[in-house]
Amino acid sequence: MNTIIKINNLTKSYGSLNALVNVNLELKKGKIIGLLGPNGSGKTTLIKVLTGLLKQYSGTVYIDGHLKSNKSKALISYLPDQLFFDSWMKIKDLKNYYKDMYTDFDHDRFQVLLKKFKIEDRVYIKKLSKGNQEKLQLALVLSRRAKIYIFDEPIGGVDPALRQIILDTIMNEHEPDSTVLLSTHQIYDVESLFDEVIFLKEGRVLLHKPIDELIETSGMSLLETFKEVFKYA
């Protein structure tokens, strides 16, 4: 089976707000997929369902051929849109926590990424700059040899230089046969990264296509298509 994620009629509401409406998606193994849409389009809600952070919804979600359960979390390495560790910890303590928590955590890969980012694992997290804290959590997520990597707005609010480092690292350091789902509303510089794109608007899937097919049929770049679909100037 080449499908890693299958979603059928997924709907999630918060009171009168429909965050996701009858979402149907089938994501293949080994693809780098852009989950694109403006803020409030349902991207983070979809990600929280996939990662198990949201459990109350209607519809069905299958991960690697099985109905999503607590066991699914072991297949997914997830980078949320906010820092997820306590700043009072030392980096080496956080590393040990990941080693204990995840059987697929690769210590050697983590050390290579720390060296690449010029981060010493003996220091306290609170002594790192915000940019280095972003790099640290990226190193943790990519040091798992997971089947699925999910990134929620990894380039939101960072400067252009750090944005490029983050994107380059994601593209070059994930497991070759894994699936990458990257959510963003910032379309600059990401067109060449994706095999496929999903457009979400008001909780609905507007399209899900290979990037080459989208560009060929629209006659526009990804950014131009995004602006047209979402009516951006």
N, C-alpha and C positions, 0 to 999 in steps of 0.2 A: 504494500500500500504506500503510495507516494504522498498521501495527504497527512499533514501533521496536526492541523486545526480545522475542525468543521463546526460551523455554527448554524443552527436552524431556528428561525423565527424568534430570535433573541429580543426581548422587550424588557426594559427597566424603567420604572417611573418613581419619581420622588413626589408624592402627593399628586398634584395636578400637572407637574412637569414631566414630560416624556423625554427621558435622557437617551433611550434607545428604542427604536420602533421597527419591529420585524426585520432584524438584521440577519441576513443569510450570507455566509462567507465560507470559502474553502481555500485554505492556504497550504501550499505544497512545501515539501522538504527542500532545504538547500536554497531557498529564495530570500532575497533582501527586499522587504516590502515597506513602502512608505504609507503610513496611516495619516492622511492629510485632511485638514479642515481648520476653520477658525476656532478661536476659543469658544467653548460652550457647544461644540458640535457633537460631543459624546465620546471623544477619543479616550479620555481618562476613564470614563465609566466602562467602556468596552475592555480596556486594559485591566481594570480592577476585577471584572468578571473572569477574565482569562487567568489572572494570577491568584484567584481565590479570595481576594479581599472583599468582594461582594458576593454574597451567597443567595440573596433573595432576588429572583428574577423569573421570568417565564421564558420558555424555549429550552433548547438543549445545546450543550457545548461538549464536543469530543476533542480530547487531546491524545494524539498518537493512537487513535483507534479505540479509545476507551472513554466512557462518560466521565466528565471532569469530576475529580474527587481530591481529597487531601493528598493522594499519591501523585497527582499531576504536578504539584509544586516542585517535586524533585526534578522534573524535566525542564523547568523554566528558571532562567536567571534574569532577574528583573531590576531595572534601574528606575526608581520613581523620580518624580519631578522636583523632589526636595531631598536635602541631605538626610540620610537615614541612620546615622550612627551618633553615639554620645561623644561630645567633644572632649570629655575628661579622660577618655581611654587613650592608651598608647596604641600606635599602629600595630605593633607586634601582638598585643592582646586581641585586637580586632581580627587579625590574621588567624590567630589560634581559635577564635570563636567560629570563623568560617570553616576552618579545617574540621572542627568538631560537628558543625551543623550540616555540612554538605560533603557527601562522599566523593563528589566529582570535582572538589576544589583542588586545583593544581598549584602547589606551593612554589614550584620552580617558575611557573609562568608569572605568578604574582611578583616574585622577586625581580624577574626581568622587567616587568612593567614599572615597578617602583624605580628601578635603575634608569629606565627610559625617561621617567618623569622627574628624576633627580630628587626623590623623596627618601629620607632615612626612616627605616621602620622602628627606630628606637625613640622617636620623638612623640610628644603628646599631640593628638589631633588638633586640639585648640590652638596650638602654636603654628599650624599651617595656615597659609593664606586661603581665601575662599576658592581661588583657582586650583590650588593644590588639593584642597578637600574634594573638589569636583573630580580631579584626576584620580584620587585615592578610591573613591567609590566606583569609578569606572574600572579601575584595576581589579577591584574585588569582584565585580559582576563578570568581567571577561576572564577571570581566572577559574571560573567554573567551566567544565567541559559539558555544557548543557546541550540539549536538543533544540531549545528555543531560547532566544534572547529577546527581551522586550525592553525598549527604551522609551520612556515617557518624557517628551520635551527635553532631550539631553543638551540642546544648544540654546535653550531659552535663557535670556538674561546674561549671557557670557559674551566677552569681547571677541572680535573676529579672529584673533590669533588662537585663542583657546578653543573657539568653535571648530576651527580647522583641525586642531590636534585631536579633539574629541571624535570628530567624524572619521578622520584617518585611522585612529586607533580602533574604533568600532569595526570599520570595514576590513582592517588587516589582521585583527587579533581574535575574532570569533572563530568557533569551530567550523571547518570548511563545509561540512555537510549539514550544519544547523540552519534553522530558519531565524531570520532577524526581522522583527517588527519594530519600526521606528516611527514614533508619533511626533509630528511637528506642525506648527502653523507658519514656520519660517521656511520659505521655499528656495531662497537664494542658496546657490552652491550645492544643492542636494540632488539635482536631476540625474547626474551621472552615477549616483550611488545605487539607485533602485532597479530591481528587475521588474517590479510591479508597483502599482500605486492604488490605494483605496481612498476615495473622497467621501468624507462624512459631512452631512449638513443636517442640523437639527435632529440628530439621532438616526438619520436614515442614510443608507449607502446609496450614493449617487452613481458611482461607478467603481469597478474593480477591473483593471486592465494591465497587461504588460506595458511597460513604459514605452517601448518601441512602437507598439500598436497605437497607443494613445497619441504620440507625437505624429505618427504617419497619418492617422485619420483626421486629426484636428488641424494639421498643418501649422501648429504652434508649439512653442516650447512648453515645458511643464509649468513654468511660472506664468506664462501668458494664459494657458488653459485654466490654471488655478484662479487667476484674476477674473477670467470670463465666467467661470462656473459660480464663483462666490461674489461676483459683482464688485470686485475691488477696483479702485482707480489705478 
